[in-house]
Amino acid sequence: MSTPTIIPNRTPGSPRINADELVMITVAGQIASPISGATPYRIGQDGRPRILPGTGGIVLSHRVGDRCIGIAGDHIEPGVSIRNETRAVKGDRDGPNQALQTLTCIGNAARVLSGDCRGKAGTITGKHGGIDTVMADFPLKIMRRLAVGDRIQIYAYGAGLKLLDHRDIVVSNASPRLIARWGLRGDAGRLAVPVTHAIPSALMGSGLGKADVARGDYDIQIFDPAMLNRYRLGSLRFGDLVAILDADNRYGRSFRKDHIAIGCIVHGESTVAGHGPGVATLLAGPARAFRLLGAPAANIARILGVRPPAAPRPQLPLAMREARWLSRSPALSATTA
C-alpha cells in the first residue's frame, strides 16, 4: 500500500477546505478483544436480561452499509475494532489511545502492520466513546485472516479541517476524502448536505453533555414505537449520514433550538436504557447554515467506495422483535409472564 494522497479527488462543486494547513500524522493501535463485564447479562430497558455480543473484536457478519437495527447484538462495532493499549510514561496513562480517538477521522486510510495480512489496506468508518475504540473496514477475505492483537496504523488526516466558504459550520471527525466525496455543495450561502434521516434531538441519549465531539459518539434511543415509525429509524444502517435537529454539537453535545448536528452511524442498537445506534458528529452549526437533502444513498460505504450498502428496509429493534415473537407463542408467553 502506498502512502495516502494528501489532496483527495474533489467532486465538482464540493466545498473548499483549508487543505494547505492540514497535517497528516500516523496513529496506531491493536485489534481490540471483545470484552465482557463481571456478569454476562445486559439488562434491557424492558427489564429483560440478555447475553449478547458487544463491543470489540472482528465482526464478520456485519459491515459498514449493513442494517444496524434488529440484530442480536448490543453496541456492535462493524468490521474491525481498534484500541491503543500502550501506556504513556508521562501525562495521561491512556494518552496514546486518546490520541488515536481524537485524531482519527472517518474516511482515513488504515494499514495492517503485523500478522498474516501485513500491508493490507482498509478504511476508517467510525469511533465509539465509552469503550474508546476506532472502527475500520477491510475486504471480507482480509478480515477473515486478521487476528485480535494485530497492529493497525492509521493515516490520521482531517483534524483542524474548515469549510472556507461556510464559517458558521464546525467540522469534526471528517477526513478531506469524505468531505470531497459526500456530495456537499453550496446553495445560496447555505451548505446542502445529503442525509438519510432527520432525527429530533429529544431521542438522543448516552453521550449527551460531553465537552467535545472529537472523541466518541452519542446514541439514538429507539424504544418508542411511534417515534420509531415516524422517523423511519428501523431502516438505519451502519454508515448512514444523519441529521440531528435542535442539537448543538460544535463544542460538545447539547440541546439547542435552531441548530443542527450531522453525523455518521458508527455502532449498532442496544436494548439498554438511554442507548441505541451511535452517531459520531461530522458537521455542526446553526440551522440557517444548512439545507438538508433526503438521500437514501447517503452512506459512507458507498461514498468512500468500500462496498454497496444494503437497501434501507425497516426493521424492528431486537426487544420489539422478541416481544412480538413471544406474543405469538401462547406457551412461551405463559412461561415468561
C-alpha positions as a Markdown table, in Angstrom:
| # | Residue | x | y | z |
|---|---|---|---|---|
| 1 | Met | 0.0 | 0.0 | 0.0 |
| 2 | Ser | 1.4 | 3.4 | -0.9 |
| 3 | Thr | 1.1 | 6.4 | 1.4 |
| 4 | Pro | -2.3 | 8.0 | 1.0 |
| 5 | Thr | -2.6 | 11.1 | -1.2 |
| 6 | Ile | -2.7 | 14.4 | 0.7 |
| 7 | Ile | -5.1 | 16.0 | -1.8 |
| 8 | Pro | -8.1 | 13.8 | -2.4 |
| 9 | Asn | -10.1 | 13.7 | -5.6 |
| 10 | Arg | -12.6 | 16.6 | -5.3 |
| 11 | Thr | -16.1 | 16.2 | -6.6 |
| 12 | Pro | -17.0 | 19.2 | -8.8 |
| 13 | Gly | -18.9 | 21.7 | -6.6 |
| 14 | Ser | -17.7 | 20.3 | -3.3 |
| 15 | Pro | -16.8 | 22.9 | -0.7 |
| 16 | Arg | -13.3 | 24.4 | -0.4 |
| 17 | Ile | -11.3 | 23.4 | 2.6 |
| 18 | Asn | -8.0 | 24.6 | 4.2 |
| 19 | Ala | -6.1 | 21.7 | 2.7 |
| 20 | Asp | -2.7 | 23.6 | 2.8 |
| 21 | Glu | -3.0 | 23.8 | 6.6 |
| 22 | Leu | -3.9 | 20.2 | 7.4 |
| 23 | Val | -1.4 | 17.8 | 9.0 |
| 24 | Met | -1.3 | 14.1 | 8.2 |
| 25 | Ile | 0.1 | 12.1 | 11.2 |
| 26 | Thr | 0.2 | 8.4 | 11.9 |
| 27 | Val | -1.5 | 6.9 | 14.9 |
| 28 | Ala | -1.8 | 3.2 | 15.6 |
| 29 | Gly | -3.4 | 0.5 | 17.8 |
| 30 | Gln | -4.2 | -3.1 | 18.1 |
| 31 | Ile | -7.3 | -5.0 | 17.1 |
| 32 | Ala | -9.2 | -5.0 | 20.4 |
| 33 | Ser | -10.6 | -8.1 | 22.0 |
| 34 | Pro | -14.3 | -8.3 | 22.8 |
| 35 | Ile | -14.9 | -7.6 | 26.4 |
| 36 | Ser | -17.5 | -8.7 | 29.0 |
| 37 | Gly | -18.4 | -7.4 | 32.4 |
| 38 | Ala | -18.5 | -9.2 | 35.7 |
| 39 | Thr | -21.9 | -10.6 | 34.8 |
| 40 | Pro | -22.7 | -11.7 | 31.2 |
| 41 | Tyr | -26.1 | -10.2 | 31.3 |
| 42 | Arg | -27.2 | -6.8 | 29.9 |
| 43 | Ile | -30.5 | -5.6 | 31.5 |
| 44 | Gly | -32.7 | -4.1 | 28.8 |
| 45 | Gln | -34.9 | -1.1 | 29.0 |
| 46 | Asp | -37.8 | -3.6 | 29.0 |
| 47 | Gly | -36.4 | -5.3 | 32.1 |
| 48 | Arg | -35.2 | -8.5 | 30.4 |
| 49 | Pro | -31.7 | -9.8 | 30.8 |
| 50 | Arg | -29.8 | -10.8 | 27.6 |
| 51 | Ile | -26.5 | -12.3 | 26.8 |
| 52 | Leu | -25.3 | -10.7 | 23.5 |
| 53 | Pro | -22.2 | -9.9 | 21.6 |
| 54 | Gly | -21.0 | -6.4 | 22.2 |
| 55 | Thr | -18.0 | -4.1 | 21.5 |
| 56 | Gly | -14.6 | -5.1 | 20.2 |
| 57 | Gly | -13.2 | -7.9 | 18.1 |
| 58 | Ile | -13.6 | -8.5 | 14.4 |
| 59 | Val | -17.2 | -8.5 | 13.3 |
| 60 | Leu | -17.5 | -10.6 | 10.1 |
| 61 | Ser | -21.3 | -10.8 | 9.8 |
| 62 | His | -22.0 | -7.0 | 9.8 |
| 63 | Arg | -20.0 | -4.3 | 8.0 |
| 64 | Val | -20.5 | -0.7 | 7.2 |
| 65 | Gly | -23.5 | -0.4 | 4.9 |
| 66 | Asp | -25.4 | -3.3 | 6.6 |
| 67 | Arg | -28.5 | -2.7 | 8.8 |
| 68 | Cys | -27.8 | -1.8 | 12.4 |
| 69 | Ile | -31.3 | -2.5 | 13.8 |
| 70 | Gly | -32.9 | -5.8 | 14.6 |
| 71 | Ile | -29.6 | -7.7 | 15.1 |
| 72 | Ala | -28.8 | -9.9 | 18.2 |
| 73 | Gly | -26.0 | -7.7 | 19.5 |
| 74 | Asp | -25.5 | -4.7 | 21.7 |
| 75 | His | -23.4 | -1.7 | 20.5 |
| 76 | Ile | -22.0 | -3.9 | 17.7 |
| 77 | Glu | -19.0 | -2.2 | 16.0 |
| 78 | Pro | -19.0 | -3.3 | 12.4 |
| 79 | Gly | -15.7 | -4.6 | 10.9 |
| 80 | Val | -12.5 | -4.2 | 13.0 |
| 81 | Ser | -12.3 | -2.5 | 16.4 |
| 82 | Ile | -9.0 | -0.9 | 17.3 |
| 83 | Arg | -7.5 | 0.5 | 20.6 |
| 84 | Asn | -4.0 | 1.5 | 21.5 |
| 85 | Glu | -3.2 | -0.3 | 24.8 |
| 86 | Thr | 0.2 | 1.4 | 25.2 |
| 87 | Arg | 0.6 | 3.3 | 28.5 |
| 88 | Ala | 2.3 | 6.7 | 28.4 |
| 89 | Val | 5.2 | 7.3 | 30.7 |
| 90 | Lys | 4.1 | 10.9 | 31.4 |
| 91 | Gly | 0.8 | 12.6 | 31.5 |
| 92 | Asp | -2.5 | 10.7 | 30.9 |
| 93 | Arg | -1.7 | 7.0 | 31.0 |
| 94 | Asp | -4.3 | 6.4 | 28.3 |
| 95 | Gly | -2.8 | 9.2 | 26.2 |
| 96 | Pro | -1.9 | 7.0 | 23.2 |
| 97 | Asn | -5.4 | 5.7 | 22.9 |
| 98 | Gln | -6.9 | 9.2 | 23.4 |
| 99 | Ala | -4.7 | 10.4 | 20.5 |
| 100 | Leu | -6.0 | 7.6 | 18.4 |
| 101 | Gln | -9.6 | 8.6 | 19.2 |
| 102 | Thr | -9.0 | 12.3 | 18.8 |
| 103 | Leu | -7.0 | 12.5 | 15.6 |
| 104 | Thr | -8.6 | 9.7 | 13.6 |
| 105 | Cys | -11.2 | 10.8 | 11.1 |
| 106 | Ile | -13.9 | 8.9 | 9.2 |
| 107 | Gly | -12.6 | 8.1 | 5.7 |
| 108 | Asn | -8.9 | 7.9 | 6.8 |
| 109 | Ala | -6.8 | 5.1 | 5.4 |
| 110 | Ala | -5.7 | 2.2 | 7.6 |
| 111 | Arg | -2.9 | -0.3 | 7.1 |
| 112 | Val | -2.1 | -3.6 | 8.8 |
| 113 | Leu | 1.3 | -3.6 | 10.4 |
| 114 | Ser | 1.6 | -7.2 | 11.6 |
| 115 | Gly | 0.3 | -10.7 | 11.2 |
| 116 | Asp | -0.8 | -12.6 | 8.1 |
| 117 | Cys | -2.3 | -9.5 | 6.5 |
| 118 | Arg | 0.6 | -7.1 | 6.9 |
| 119 | Gly | 0.4 | -4.3 | 4.3 |
| 120 | Lys | -3.3 | -4.7 | 3.5 |
| 121 | Ala | -5.4 | -1.5 | 3.4 |
| 122 | Gly | -8.7 | -0.6 | 4.9 |
| 123 | Thr | -10.8 | 2.5 | 5.7 |
| 124 | Ile | -11.8 | 4.1 | 9.0 |
| 125 | Thr | -15.6 | 4.0 | 9.4 |
| 126 | Gly | -16.3 | 5.2 | 13.0 |
| 127 | Lys | -15.2 | 5.9 | 16.5 |
| 128 | His | -17.0 | 4.8 | 19.7 |
| 129 | Gly | -17.0 | 6.6 | 23.0 |
| 130 | Gly | -17.0 | 4.9 | 26.4 |
| 131 | Ile | -15.1 | 1.9 | 25.1 |
| 132 | Asp | -12.9 | 4.4 | 23.2 |
| 133 | Thr | -12.4 | 2.3 | 20.0 |
| 134 | Val | -11.9 | 3.2 | 16.4 |
| 135 | Met | -13.5 | 1.1 | 13.7 |
| 136 | Ala | -12.1 | 0.1 | 10.3 |
| 137 | Asp | -13.4 | -1.9 | 7.4 |
| 138 | Phe | -11.3 | -4.2 | 5.3 |
| 139 | Pro | -12.4 | -6.6 | 2.5 |
| 140 | Leu | -14.0 | -9.7 | 4.0 |
| 141 | Lys | -11.3 | -12.0 | 2.7 |
| 142 | Ile | -8.8 | -9.9 | 4.7 |
| 143 | Met | -10.9 | -9.7 | 7.9 |
| 144 | Arg | -11.2 | -13.5 | 7.9 |
| 145 | Arg | -7.4 | -13.7 | 8.2 |
| 146 | Leu | -6.9 | -10.8 | 10.7 |
| 147 | Ala | -6.4 | -11.7 | 14.4 |
| 148 | Val | -7.1 | -10.0 | 17.7 |
| 149 | Gly | -3.9 | -8.2 | 18.6 |
| 150 | Asp | -2.7 | -7.4 | 15.0 |
| 151 | Arg | -1.4 | -3.9 | 14.8 |
| 152 | Ile | -3.2 | -1.3 | 12.6 |
| 153 | Gln | -1.7 | 2.1 | 11.5 |
| 154 | Ile | -4.0 | 4.9 | 10.6 |
| 155 | Tyr | -3.1 | 7.9 | 8.5 |
| 156 | Ala | -4.9 | 10.5 | 10.6 |
| 157 | Tyr | -5.9 | 13.4 | 8.5 |
| 158 | Gly | -8.7 | 15.9 | 9.0 |
| 159 | Ala | -8.3 | 17.4 | 12.5 |
| 160 | Gly | -8.5 | 21.2 | 12.1 |
| 161 | Leu | -10.4 | 21.0 | 8.8 |
| 162 | Lys | -12.5 | 24.1 | 7.9 |
| 163 | Leu | -15.0 | 24.8 | 5.2 |
| 164 | Leu | -13.7 | 28.0 | 3.8 |
| 165 | Asp | -17.0 | 29.3 | 2.5 |
| 166 | His | -19.1 | 28.2 | 5.5 |
| 167 | Arg | -17.7 | 29.9 | 8.6 |
| 168 | Asp | -20.7 | 29.1 | 10.8 |
| 169 | Ile | -20.2 | 25.3 | 10.4 |
| 170 | Val | -17.8 | 23.4 | 12.6 |
| 171 | Val | -16.2 | 20.2 | 11.1 |
| 172 | Ser | -15.2 | 17.3 | 13.4 |
| 173 | Asn | -14.1 | 13.7 | 12.7 |
| 174 | Ala | -14.4 | 14.1 | 8.9 |
| 175 | Ser | -11.5 | 13.4 | 6.5 |
| 176 | Pro | -10.9 | 15.5 | 3.4 |
| 177 | Arg | -11.7 | 12.4 | 1.4 |
| 178 | Leu | -15.2 | 12.2 | 3.0 |
| 179 | Ile | -15.8 | 15.9 | 2.5 |
| 180 | Ala | -14.8 | 15.7 | -1.1 |
| 181 | Arg | -17.0 | 12.7 | -2.0 |
| 182 | Trp | -20.1 | 13.3 | 0.2 |
| 183 | Gly | -21.9 | 15.4 | -2.4 |
| 184 | Leu | -21.8 | 18.6 | -0.3 |
| 185 | Arg | -22.4 | 21.8 | -2.2 |
| 186 | Gly | -23.1 | 25.5 | -1.7 |
| 187 | Asp | -26.7 | 26.6 | -2.0 |
| 188 | Ala | -27.3 | 30.4 | -1.8 |
| 189 | Gly | -24.9 | 30.7 | 1.1 |
| 190 | Arg | -26.0 | 27.5 | 2.8 |
| 191 | Leu | -24.4 | 24.1 | 2.7 |
| 192 | Ala | -26.6 | 21.4 | 1.0 |
| 193 | Val | -26.0 | 18.1 | 2.8 |
| 194 | Pro | -27.3 | 14.7 | 1.7 |
| 195 | Val | -28.6 | 12.7 | 4.7 |
| 196 | Thr | -30.7 | 9.5 | 5.0 |
| 197 | His | -32.7 | 10.6 | 8.1 |
| 198 | Ala | -33.6 | 13.8 | 10.1 |
| 199 | Ile | -33.9 | 12.9 | 13.8 |
| 200 | Pro | -35.2 | 15.1 | 16.7 |
| 201 | Ser | -32.7 | 15.7 | 19.5 |
| 202 | Ala | -35.3 | 14.5 | 22.0 |
| 203 | Leu | -34.3 | 11.0 | 21.0 |
| 204 | Met | -30.6 | 11.4 | 21.8 |
| 205 | Gly | -29.4 | 9.7 | 24.9 |
| 206 | Ser | -26.0 | 8.3 | 26.1 |
| 207 | Gly | -23.2 | 10.7 | 25.2 |
| 208 | Leu | -25.0 | 14.0 | 25.9 |
| 209 | Gly | -23.1 | 16.6 | 27.9 |
| 210 | Lys | -19.6 | 15.8 | 26.7 |
| 211 | Ala | -17.4 | 18.9 | 26.4 |
| 212 | Asp | -16.1 | 17.9 | 22.9 |
| 213 | Val | -17.2 | 15.8 | 19.9 |
| 214 | Ala | -13.7 | 14.9 | 18.8 |
| 215 | Arg | -14.0 | 11.6 | 20.7 |
| 216 | Gly | -16.8 | 9.1 | 20.7 |
| 217 | Asp | -20.4 | 9.4 | 19.7 |
| 218 | Tyr | -23.9 | 9.7 | 21.2 |
| 219 | Asp | -26.9 | 7.4 | 20.9 |
| 220 | Ile | -30.3 | 7.4 | 19.3 |
| 221 | Gln | -33.0 | 6.0 | 21.6 |
| 222 | Ile | -35.3 | 3.7 | 19.7 |
| 223 | Phe | -37.7 | 2.4 | 22.4 |
| 224 | Asp | -40.8 | 4.4 | 21.4 |
| 225 | Pro | -42.8 | 2.6 | 18.6 |
| 226 | Ala | -44.5 | 5.8 | 17.4 |
| 227 | Met | -41.2 | 7.7 | 17.1 |
| 228 | Leu | -39.5 | 4.7 | 15.5 |
| 229 | Asn | -42.1 | 4.7 | 12.7 |
| 230 | Arg | -42.4 | 8.4 | 12.3 |
| 231 | Tyr | -38.7 | 8.9 | 11.8 |
| 232 | Arg | -38.0 | 5.6 | 9.9 |
| 233 | Leu | -35.4 | 4.6 | 12.5 |
| 234 | Gly | -35.8 | 0.9 | 11.8 |
| 235 | Ser | -34.1 | 1.5 | 8.4 |
| 236 | Leu | -30.9 | 2.8 | 9.9 |
| 237 | Arg | -27.7 | 1.3 | 8.6 |
| 238 | Phe | -24.1 | 1.4 | 9.7 |
| 239 | Gly | -22.5 | 4.3 | 7.9 |
| 240 | Asp | -25.7 | 6.3 | 7.3 |
| 241 | Leu | -25.2 | 10.0 | 7.4 |
| 242 | Val | -28.0 | 11.5 | 9.5 |
| 243 | Ala | -29.1 | 15.0 | 10.8 |
| 244 | Ile | -29.9 | 15.6 | 14.5 |
| 245 | Leu | -32.4 | 18.5 | 14.7 |
| 246 | Asp | -32.2 | 21.1 | 17.5 |
| 247 | Ala | -28.8 | 19.8 | 18.6 |
| 248 | Asp | -25.6 | 21.9 | 19.1 |
| 249 | Asn | -22.5 | 19.8 | 18.5 |
| 250 | Arg | -20.0 | 22.5 | 17.9 |
| 251 | Tyr | -18.2 | 22.3 | 21.2 |
| 252 | Gly | -19.9 | 19.4 | 22.9 |
| 253 | Arg | -23.3 | 17.7 | 22.7 |
| 254 | Ser | -26.4 | 19.6 | 23.9 |
| 255 | Phe | -29.9 | 20.6 | 23.1 |
| 256 | Arg | -30.3 | 23.9 | 21.3 |
| 257 | Lys | -33.1 | 25.1 | 19.2 |
| 258 | Asp | -32.4 | 26.0 | 15.5 |
| 259 | His | -29.1 | 24.2 | 15.4 |
| 260 | Ile | -28.3 | 21.0 | 13.5 |
| 261 | Ala | -25.7 | 18.3 | 14.0 |
| 262 | Ile | -24.9 | 15.9 | 11.2 |
| 263 | Gly | -23.1 | 12.7 | 11.8 |
| 264 | Cys | -22.4 | 9.0 | 10.9 |
| 265 | Ile | -24.0 | 5.9 | 12.4 |
| 266 | Val | -21.0 | 4.1 | 13.9 |
| 267 | His | -22.4 | 1.3 | 16.1 |
| 268 | Gly | -25.5 | -0.8 | 16.3 |
| 269 | Glu | -28.6 | -0.7 | 18.5 |
| 270 | Ser | -28.8 | -1.5 | 22.2 |
| 271 | Thr | -31.6 | -2.8 | 24.5 |
| 272 | Val | -30.1 | -0.8 | 27.4 |
| 273 | Ala | -32.0 | 2.3 | 28.6 |
| 274 | Gly | -30.7 | 5.5 | 27.1 |
| 275 | His | -28.6 | 3.7 | 24.4 |
| 276 | Gly | -29.0 | 2.9 | 20.8 |
| 277 | Pro | -27.3 | 3.4 | 17.4 |
| 278 | Gly | -24.3 | 5.7 | 17.8 |
| 279 | Val | -23.8 | 8.9 | 15.9 |
| 280 | Ala | -20.3 | 10.4 | 15.5 |
| 281 | Thr | -20.5 | 14.1 | 14.7 |
| 282 | Leu | -19.2 | 15.4 | 11.4 |
| 283 | Leu | -20.8 | 18.9 | 10.9 |
| 284 | Ala | -22.5 | 21.2 | 13.3 |
| 285 | Gly | -23.9 | 24.8 | 13.2 |
| 286 | Pro | -27.0 | 26.9 | 13.1 |
| 287 | Ala | -29.9 | 25.5 | 11.1 |
| 288 | Arg | -29.8 | 28.5 | 8.8 |
| 289 | Ala | -26.3 | 27.4 | 7.6 |
| 290 | Phe | -27.7 | 24.1 | 6.2 |
| 291 | Arg | -30.1 | 22.7 | 3.6 |
| 292 | Leu | -30.8 | 19.1 | 4.2 |
| 293 | Leu | -31.3 | 16.8 | 1.2 |
| 294 | Gly | -33.1 | 13.5 | 1.7 |
| 295 | Ala | -30.9 | 10.9 | 0.1 |
| 296 | Pro | -31.2 | 7.1 | 0.8 |
| 297 | Ala | -27.8 | 6.6 | -0.8 |
| 298 | Ala | -26.0 | 8.9 | 1.8 |
| 299 | Asn | -24.0 | 6.1 | 3.4 |
| 300 | Ile | -20.2 | 6.1 | 3.7 |
| 301 | Ala | -20.0 | 2.5 | 2.4 |
| 302 | Arg | -20.9 | 3.9 | -1.0 |
| 303 | Ile | -19.4 | 7.4 | -0.7 |
| 304 | Leu | -16.0 | 6.0 | 0.3 |
| 305 | Gly | -16.1 | 3.2 | -2.2 |
| 306 | Val | -16.0 | 0.5 | 0.5 |
| 307 | Arg | -18.9 | -1.7 | -0.7 |
| 308 | Pro | -22.5 | -1.3 | -1.9 |
| 309 | Pro | -24.8 | -0.6 | 1.1 |
| 310 | Ala | -27.8 | -2.7 | 1.8 |
| 311 | Ala | -31.2 | -1.4 | 0.8 |
| 312 | Pro | -32.8 | 0.7 | 3.7 |
| 313 | Arg | -35.6 | -1.7 | 4.7 |
| 314 | Pro | -37.4 | -1.1 | 8.0 |
| 315 | Gln | -36.6 | -3.5 | 10.8 |
| 316 | Leu | -37.9 | -3.8 | 14.4 |
| 317 | Pro | -35.3 | -3.3 | 17.2 |
| 318 | Leu | -34.3 | -6.5 | 18.9 |
| 319 | Ala | -36.5 | -6.0 | 22.0 |
| 320 | Met | -39.6 | -5.4 | 19.9 |
| 321 | Arg | -38.9 | -8.4 | 17.7 |
| 322 | Glu | -38.6 | -10.6 | 20.8 |
| 323 | Ala | -41.9 | -9.2 | 22.3 |
| 324 | Arg | -43.7 | -9.8 | 19.0 |
| 325 | Trp | -42.3 | -13.4 | 18.8 |
| 326 | Leu | -43.3 | -14.1 | 22.4 |
| 327 | Ser | -46.8 | -12.7 | 21.9 |
| 328 | Arg | -47.4 | -15.2 | 19.0 |
| 329 | Ser | -46.5 | -18.2 | 21.2 |
| 330 | Pro | -49.0 | -18.8 | 24.0 |
| 331 | Ala | -46.8 | -21.4 | 25.6 |
| 332 | Leu | -43.7 | -19.1 | 25.7 |
| 333 | Ser | -45.8 | -16.1 | 26.8 |
| 334 | Ala | -47.2 | -18.1 | 29.8 |
| 335 | Thr | -43.8 | -19.3 | 30.9 |
| 336 | Thr | -42.2 | -15.8 | 30.7 |
| 337 | Ala | -45.1 | -13.8 | 32.2 |
